[in-house]
């Protein structure tokens, strides 16, 4: 069949190609401006935090302030290491606690559950993500923390006193608000993010790929292990790392439940503190310049930590996607 010639009007012929569709150019400029604003805001936040924290870095040193283990505003001694450790322990601990249950829920609702059961679970998970963190914190303060202390922490501690004294420094004397309670609540709060992205990634696996595995005689578990999870792993990793970023920045619920002890060492059943919790607890009390600038320095470290983890997440996800596309 012969090609049908396309004729251009005289106006289209004399108009440069880049001006024939001005809407595309306008859209491109708008998208470029908006994306540049987002990047500029991130740099502006970093610069402002650094500028406000300069007196602290000049007084203690950038690395010395990072590794100092004492935080005592009255004595004008400030160190962020307890808060960094508290942030890392609660965030990665919550991730470890939530990963397998969240992945199990995602697999169940995507591949095993009847549609009506999957809908109920999906609505419940989405509703859990919508609950404000302060409401979760209130439930933790009045219901969850006393229950865990009386039902689990105290019996475990008393058993350790009688049978394994070497565990006492690790466990610590049980208190209502402690590192373990904050970590468990944080795990509960990040489950919906892992479930949502993992569920969507599993549902995007081509049906033909699963049917090919079934045709080769694979069992249901083998189909999941060989055909589904390898294809969906980039989305699953994205959900896990998004949950980690959410855990690093969580403030209200953790501040209400962690006990807010500003010194090392930490114990499992004893109070601790995180970088967001010390900022929200002490910001209004920071009337002295060094105290205020030290809190800004903690915010700067938190900003660097979250940006670094997100960059690592982007790199890992990109590598996994490339491996999936490669023959």
PyMOL commands that set and color helices and strands:
alter all, ss='L'
color gray80, all
select helices_A, chain A and resi 10-14+17-19+22-60+62-67+81-112+115-130+133-163+165-171+179-203+207-215+220-249+252-257+275-282+289-325
alter helices_A, ss='H'
color red, helices_A
deselect
rebuild
show_as cartoon
